[in-house]
Amino acid sequence: MTCYSHEQVKFLKNGSILQTDGLIVRLDKDSEACEKLVREVDEIVMAEEQSGNEINVETVAPMAPVMYRRTAISGDVGVEKPHVPRAMEATGGDYPQGTPDYNHNGYSVLQQHIAFFDRNNDGVIYPWETFQGFHALGFNFIISFIGMLFIHSAQSYPTLDSWIPSLWFPVYIKNIHRAKHGSDTEVYDTEGRFVPYKFEEIFSKYAKTEKNRLTFSELMEMTAANRNVADPFGWIASKGEWSVTFWLLKDKDGLISKESIRDMFDGSIFKKVEEMRKSKSQ
């Protein structure tokens, strides 16, 4: 095998290759020069990290115009290890540890998202509970009924423990990860964890009007950009979910805030909306 020169490895380190160690491992391990090179590269990396210098990584390809419109995250997002999925906390923004004083009951973030609709807290959501939940959030009879039909017709069967369908169309919270559809933001991973980086990416790519708030058209642009090929169910589900979310959480300026969206992902916003509606009716 051959051994790269110090200048070559340093160039690769300061360019687009982050895993320099992986490059060195492929060299002749018995070579004294290569062993010295490994130590030198480690010292370079450590010095860069200690000095706070960022590695230069290209996030835009000149021949891919879409990358100019949808900016990738290249700096700090305010959350430690943003690429590591969080099992029970929706971290981000002003809440790096998740929603304060929020009891997750051992649920994953995806499970927390739907737990509001489990009105009797038995771990199973029946259609009438979903209807009650929508109504408690302020939706009228028609929207609540349509939401109930759509959710339970699509999400009940994947969450069952049996191959035999249930005529009650229940949704089992413990298995809700099986009902995750495509063409989504991927803020939830396939097991229902919360991925901070993907959450922050929503705003780096689509928040053009304001840094921490989204317009309805920006949300619709996001759902269009997230479409997977040959996934009409995911396309419809994504647009429907985000349209309902916008209607529910938009502020007086007609925008939806970053914190409201984060609270939506862990479901904590639903309880807040219900309590606010109750206090107004008294």
N, C-alpha and C positions, 0 to 999 in steps of 0.2 A: 504494500500500500504506500501511498505518497503522503507527505506531510505538508500542510499549508504553511505559508510564511506568516509571520506575526502581522504584517500589513494586510494580508488577505483576510485573515480572521477578524481583525479589528474593523475592516471595511464592512464585512458582512454583519458584524455586531451593530455597527452604527447605521446600517442600512435597513433591510427588511427582515433579516433572520433573527429571531429572538432566542431560539434554542441553540445557542452556540455550542453548548456542551454536547448536544446530540451529534454535531458535526465532528467534534474532536474524538468522540468515542469510536468513530469509524476509522481512525488513524491507527498506525502501528503502535500498540500499547507498550512494546519493548523498546521503542525509540526514546532515548534520553531527551532528544530535542523536542519531541512531541510532548513528553511529560512536562518539560519546562514551559512549553507553549500553553498547555492547559492552565498551569499556575498563573502565567502572565495574563491570559484572558480572564480568569477569575478575578484577578486584581483590578483589571480594567472595569469589569462589570460592577464590582463592589464600589469602586471609586465613583462611577457614574451614579449609582444608587445613593451613595452618601452625599454627593454634591447636589442631588436633586435634578440632574440633567435627564431629560426624557429621551428615549430612543426614538429616532426619526423613523416613523412608519407611514408609508403612503396609504391614504384612505380613499383616494380618488384616482381612477384610471382615465387617462385622457380620451380614450375611445369609448367610454361608458358614460354618456351624458347624465343618466339617471343618478349617478353618484354625486353629481353636483347639486341636484335637487334634494336628495335625501342624505343629509350629512351624518357620517358615522361618528361615534363617540371616540375622541382621541385623548381626552384628559380625565382628570379626577371627577367622579360623580358624587362624591360626598358619602359614599358607603364603602366600608371595608370589604375587600374581596367581592366585588359586585358580580363576578361570574359564577360564584358559588350559590347554588339554589338554597333558599331558606325553607325549611319544612313547615314552620308554624308562624313566622313573622313576615309581614309585607313591609319590608324596609325601603326607605327612600326619603329624599327631601329632608324635612326637619325631624324625621323619626327613624334614625338609623337602627333602632331596636324594635321597630314595628309600632303599632298603635298603642299609646300609653293606656294602662289600666283596662286593657281589653282581654277578657278571658277566652282563650282559644279552645279550652276544654280538650286539649290533646288532638284537635283536628288539624289536618293540613290546611294550607291557605285556601286551596280550592274547596275543601269541605266547609271551611268557614264561610266562604262566599255564598253557599246555598243553605247554610244552617238556619238562617233567618226564616226560611219557609217551612222549617220543621216546627210547626206551631205547638206541638205537644212534647217536643224534645225526646222522641223515642228512637231517633236515628233513621226513621223512614218518612219520606215526604209523599203524601197522597195528593191527588189532583185538587181536592177541595182545600187542602192546606196551601197549595200554591196560589189558588184563587184568592184565599183570605190574605195571603202575604202581599199580592199585587194590590189588592183593595186597600190594605193598611198603608201602602206607600202612596196612595192617592190616585191610582188608576181607576177609570170607570169600569162598568160591568163588561163592556165589549172587549176592551184591551185586556182586562184580567182573564176573561174567558179564552181569548185567543192565545194569550201567553200560557195558560194552563194546558190547552190542547197541544200546542207546539212543543212545549217542554216535555210533557209526559209521553207523548207519542214517539218522540225521538230518543229520550234519555232513560226511559224506564227499563226496557229490555236489557241494554248493556250492563246495567247495575245489578241485575238479578243474580242470585246464587244458583238458580236452576235454569236448565235449557227450556223449560216449559214457561211460556208467557203467563203473566198474571192479568186477569181482567180488571183488577183494581189499579193497574198501571202505577205501582209504587216506584219511587226512586230511593235506592239505598245509599245513604251518604257515604258509607265505608267504601263503596265501589264507584264513586262518582268519577274517578280518574278514567274509567273505561268509556265514559260518555264524552270525553273531550274531543271536540270536532277539529277538523283541519281549517286552513285559511284564517288562523287566529294570530294574535300578537306573539304567541309563545312565551308570554310572561309566566304562565303556568307550564311546568314541564310535564312529561307524560305520566308522572306519578302524583302531580298536584302540588309540587313545591313552587315557591315564588322565586323568579329569577330577576334580581335587581337590575342587572345590565339590560335585559330586554324591556323592563319597565322604563328605564331612563331613555332607551332608544326611541320610544314612542315620541318623546318630546324633541330629541335631537334631530329626528327626521321630519317631523310633521308640524311642530309648533312654529309656524312662520309669523303669525300675527303678534303673539306674545310668547315669551320664553317658557312660562309655566302655566299657560292656559291654551285650550284648543277651541277652534270654531267648529261648527257642524260640518262645514265643507272639508276642513282638515281631517276630521274623523273619517269622513267618507273616502277621502283620498287614501287614508291609512288602510281601510278595509279593502280598497281596490288593489293596493300595493301588496297586501298579504295574501292575495288569492293564490291557491295552489291549482295546478292544472287538473281539469276534469273533476272538480269538487263543487258542484252546484249547491249541495246542501250546506257546505261550509261557507260559501259566498253569502247565501241568504241568511244563515244563522248569524254570521258576523255582523252584517249590516243591520239586521233586526235588533240584535243585542245592543250594539252601540247607539242605535237610534233611540231605543228606550232609555238607555243610560243617560244620553244627552238630555232628553226631555225631563228626566227625573232630577238631574244634578246641575243643570245649567244655572248660572247666576244671573243677576239683574242686567248684566251686560251682554247676555246671550252667549257666554263662553263657559267651558267646564274646566275647573282647576285641576292642577296636578294632584293636590292632596285629596280632592274628592274622588279622583280616579283611583288613587292608591287605597283609599278607604273602601271603594267599591270592590276591589280585588279581594280584600279580606272580609268583606261583608259588614264591616262595622258601620258603614254609612247608612245601611238599611234601618238599623235600630234607631239611629239618630233622627232619620227622617220620620219614622213612625212616632217617636216621642215628641218631635216638634209639631207634628200635625195634631197630636192629642192635646198639647198645651194650648194650641191656637183655638181648638174647639171648646175649651173650657171657659 
